[in-house]
Each structure stands twice: as structure tokens, then as C-alpha cells.
Amino acid sequence: MKKILFLAILGFMSLTSFAQGTIDLSVKWNSALSRYEVYARPNFSSSSFTWGISQITVVVPASAPDALLSISSFNGGGWGLAASNQVFAPASSPGNDFNGIQSSGQPVALTQGQETLLFTFTFADYLCRDGVRLFINNSDPASSASGMKGGDYKNAIDNGLVADVYNINYNNAGTSCSACAITAPELIK
């Protein structure tokens, strides 16, 4: 009887995790506040989503200072970066630095299709740099790639039931520090 009850609970938890939906991620430069912001956008709503142990990796140009990013947490737990979660200009991707930012998680209210600010970060010199983006799973270097030092930098969002609900990055072509994104047409002489 205990075995059946345990299997029923395990099955229910599995179904719940599959029914939960997925979460997309994005990073943006906020020129008014002079900081980068990382957002989550779910395809479901939950007044108390169990955000578990998770990682979001920020990829910055190798020209940025080789120092810890300054992180401020907003939702999804206490986000932080340790020196062991960084790789600067690895041989497999010499134009980029990889910063794995992790959270132990905490419940968060999510609304379908709406962005939720997870954390913000700045460089030590507080300057904006074009081209900051999020790690692209299955495209950016794997842990076994040259220079990655065995570190797994894949984005992952644990839903508290040991299921990864991370889906994709959106608007991930790289941030722009320009306050104006309008391009004027060329004038004909």
C-alpha cells in the first residue's frame, strides 16, 4: 500500500511539472538606471511558482573587465556569482566571457506573457557594452569545450520538482547601449 501511495504521489508530481509550462529569458540594458536587467517571461500564470535552484548565464564581450559582475536580486531567489562561475575568453569562444549566475530559488508570482525582473547587474566600471546576451544552450561552448574548465554554463530553471522549465531566450541578439534605436536613411546627393 505504501508503495502504491508513493508511486501515485511521484506520478502526480511528474504530471504537475509537465503541466507547469515553460519560461523564456531575456537581458536588456536600462539606460535610465544604467544597469542590465534579466527577465523571465512564462507561458503560464502562477501566484506562487516554486522557483528552485537555477542558473542563468550572461555572455559579455571579452573586452569587458575581467571582474565579478555586481548583482542585485529582485525575484526567484538570491542571485549571485562566484569567481568559479566565470570563464574569460576561452579558446572555444575567445570573443566572449561567460558568467554563470545562480539562485537557490524562492516562490515568485508569474503572469502568462508578462516579464518578471529576476536580477540586475553592472560591470565594475558601471559602463554599458554592446553585445551582452544570454547563453544559448546547445550552441555556446559545452563544459568539455577548450577553455571552459569543465563548467556547465547552460541556462536552467528548476521548478521545485526537479524539472527544468527553461525554454529559450528572446530578443537575444545582444544589447545595445544606444539610447536611440532609430536609424536614419542615407541621404542621396
VEXDREN-2710 file (C-alpha; in Angstrom, 1 decimal):
% VEXDREN-2710
k/r/px/py/pz
1/MET/0.0/0.0/0.0
2/LYS/2.8/2.4/0.9
3/LYS/4.5/1.6/-2.5
4/ILE/1.3/2.4/-4.4
5/LEU/0.8/5.7/-2.5
6/PHE/4.4/6.7/-3.1
7/LEU/4.1/5.9/-6.9
8/ALA/0.9/7.9/-7.1
9/ILE/2.5/10.9/-5.4
10/LEU/5.5/10.6/-7.7
11/GLY/3.2/10.4/-10.8
12/PHE/1.2/13.4/-9.7
13/MET/4.4/15.4/-9.2
14/SER/5.6/14.4/-12.7
15/LEU/2.3/15.4/-14.2
16/THR/2.3/18.7/-12.4
17/SER/5.8/19.6/-13.6
18/PHE/4.8/18.8/-17.2
19/ALA/1.6/20.9/-16.9
20/GLN/3.5/23.8/-15.5
21/GLY/4.7/25.3/-18.8
22/THR/7.9/26.9/-19.7
23/ILE/9.8/30.1/-19.1
24/ASP/11.7/32.2/-21.6
25/LEU/14.6/34.6/-20.7
26/SER/15.9/38.0/-21.9
27/VAL/18.5/40.6/-20.9
28/LYS/18.1/44.3/-21.6
29/TRP/20.1/47.5/-21.0
30/ASN/18.1/50.0/-18.9
31/SER/19.7/53.4/-19.9
32/ALA/17.6/55.4/-17.3
33/LEU/19.0/53.3/-14.4
34/SER/22.4/52.4/-16.1
35/ARG/22.1/48.7/-15.5
36/TYR/21.5/45.4/-17.3
37/GLU/18.2/43.6/-16.4
38/VAL/17.4/39.9/-16.8
39/TYR/13.7/39.0/-17.2
40/ALA/11.6/35.8/-17.2
41/ARG/8.5/35.5/-19.4
42/PRO/6.4/32.4/-18.7
43/ASN/3.7/30.8/-20.9
44/PHE/1.6/30.2/-17.8
45/SER/0.4/32.0/-14.7
46/SER/1.1/31.1/-11.1
47/SER/0.5/33.2/-8.0
48/SER/3.3/31.2/-6.2
49/PHE/5.6/29.4/-8.7
50/THR/8.2/27.3/-6.9
51/TRP/11.4/28.7/-8.4
52/GLY/14.1/26.2/-7.4
53/ILE/17.8/26.1/-7.8
54/SER/18.6/27.7/-11.2
55/GLN/21.3/29.2/-13.4
56/ILE/21.2/31.9/-16.0
57/THR/24.5/32.6/-17.8
58/VAL/25.3/36.1/-19.1
59/VAL/27.7/36.3/-22.0
60/VAL/29.6/39.5/-22.4
61/PRO/32.2/40.7/-24.8
62/ALA/35.8/39.7/-23.8
63/SER/36.7/43.4/-23.9
64/ALA/34.7/43.9/-20.7
65/PRO/36.6/44.0/-17.4
66/ASP/37.6/40.5/-16.1
67/ALA/35.9/41.0/-12.7
68/LEU/32.9/39.9/-10.8
69/LEU/29.6/41.4/-12.0
70/SER/27.7/43.4/-9.4
71/ILE/24.3/41.5/-9.0
72/SER/21.1/42.8/-7.4
73/SER/18.3/40.2/-6.8
74/PHE/14.6/41.0/-7.4
75/ASN/12.7/37.7/-7.9
76/GLY/13.4/34.0/-8.0
77/GLY/15.8/33.9/-5.0
78/GLY/19.1/35.4/-4.1
79/TRP/21.0/35.6/-7.4
80/GLY/24.8/35.5/-7.1
81/LEU/28.0/35.0/-9.0
82/ALA/31.2/33.3/-7.7
83/ALA/34.6/33.6/-9.3
84/SER/34.4/29.9/-10.1
85/ASN/31.4/30.5/-12.3
86/GLN/33.3/32.7/-14.7
87/VAL/35.4/31.9/-17.8
88/PHE/37.1/34.8/-19.6
89/ALA/37.8/34.5/-23.3
90/PRO/38.0/30.7/-23.5
91/ALA/39.8/29.2/-26.6
92/SER/36.4/27.8/-27.8
93/SER/34.9/31.3/-27.8
94/PRO/37.7/33.9/-27.4
95/GLY/35.5/36.9/-28.1
96/ASN/33.2/36.2/-25.1
97/ASP/33.3/35.9/-21.3
98/PHE/30.8/33.6/-19.5
99/ASN/29.2/34.4/-16.2
100/GLY/27.0/31.7/-14.6
101/ILE/24.6/33.5/-12.2
102/GLN/22.9/31.1/-9.8
103/SER/19.9/31.2/-7.4
104/SER/18.8/28.8/-4.6
105/GLY/15.3/29.9/-5.6
106/GLN/12.1/31.1/-3.8
107/PRO/8.4/31.3/-4.7
108/VAL/7.6/34.0/-7.2
109/ALA/4.3/35.3/-8.8
110/LEU/4.3/34.9/-12.6
111/THR/1.8/36.0/-15.2
112/GLN/1.5/34.4/-18.6
113/GLY/3.2/36.5/-21.3
114/GLN/4.4/39.2/-18.8
115/GLU/8.0/39.9/-17.9
116/THR/9.2/39.5/-14.4
117/LEU/12.5/41.1/-13.4
118/LEU/14.8/38.5/-11.8
119/PHE/18.0/40.4/-11.3
120/THR/20.1/43.3/-12.5
121/PHE/23.9/43.6/-12.9
122/THR/26.6/46.1/-13.7
123/PHE/30.2/45.9/-14.6
124/ALA/32.7/47.1/-12.1
125/ASP/33.2/50.3/-14.1
126/TYR/29.4/50.8/-14.5
127/LEU/29.7/51.3/-18.3
128/CYS/27.3/49.8/-20.9
129/ARG/28.8/47.5/-23.5
130/ASP/27.1/46.5/-26.7
131/GLY/26.5/42.8/-27.4
132/VAL/25.7/41.5/-23.9
133/ARG/23.4/38.4/-24.3
134/LEU/22.3/35.2/-22.6
135/PHE/24.0/31.8/-23.1
136/ILE/22.4/29.8/-25.9
137/ASN/22.1/26.2/-24.8
138/ASN/23.3/23.7/-27.4
139/SER/25.1/26.4/-29.3
140/ASP/27.5/28.1/-27.0
141/PRO/30.5/26.1/-25.8
142/ALA/29.8/23.0/-23.7
143/SER/31.6/22.2/-20.5
144/SER/34.1/20.0/-22.4
145/ALA/35.0/22.7/-25.0
146/SER/38.5/24.1/-24.9
147/GLY/39.0/26.7/-22.2
148/MET/35.6/26.2/-20.5
149/LYS/37.3/24.5/-17.5
150/GLY/34.6/21.8/-17.2
151/GLY/32.0/24.4/-16.2
152/ASP/28.4/23.9/-17.3
153/TYR/27.0/27.3/-18.3
154/LYS/23.6/26.1/-19.6
155/ASN/20.6/28.1/-18.6
156/ALA/18.3/26.0/-16.3
157/ILE/15.2/26.9/-14.3
158/ASP/14.2/24.3/-11.7
159/ASN/10.5/24.3/-10.9
160/GLY/11.0/22.8/-7.4
161/LEU/10.0/19.4/-8.7
162/VAL/13.4/18.7/-10.4
163/ALA/12.1/19.6/-13.8
164/ASP/13.8/22.2/-16.0
165/VAL/11.2/24.6/-17.3
166/TYR/13.7/26.9/-19.2
167/ASN/12.7/27.2/-22.8
168/ILE/14.5/29.8/-24.9
169/ASN/16.0/33.3/-24.9
170/TYR/14.0/36.0/-26.6
171/ASN/15.4/39.3/-28.0
172/ASN/18.9/37.8/-27.6
173/ALA/20.9/39.3/-30.4
174/GLY/22.9/41.4/-28.0
175/THR/22.1/44.5/-26.1
176/SER/22.6/48.0/-27.5
177/CYS/23.9/50.9/-25.4
178/SER/22.4/53.4/-27.8
179/ALA/19.5/55.4/-26.3
180/CYS/18.0/55.8/-29.7
181/ALA/17.5/52.7/-31.9
182/ILE/16.2/54.6/-34.9
183/THR/18.4/54.6/-38.0
184/ALA/18.1/57.4/-40.4
185/PRO/18.1/56.6/-44.1
186/GLU/21.0/57.6/-46.2
187/LEU/20.7/60.9/-48.0
188/ILE/21.2/61.0/-51.7
189/LYS/23.5/63.7/-53.0
END
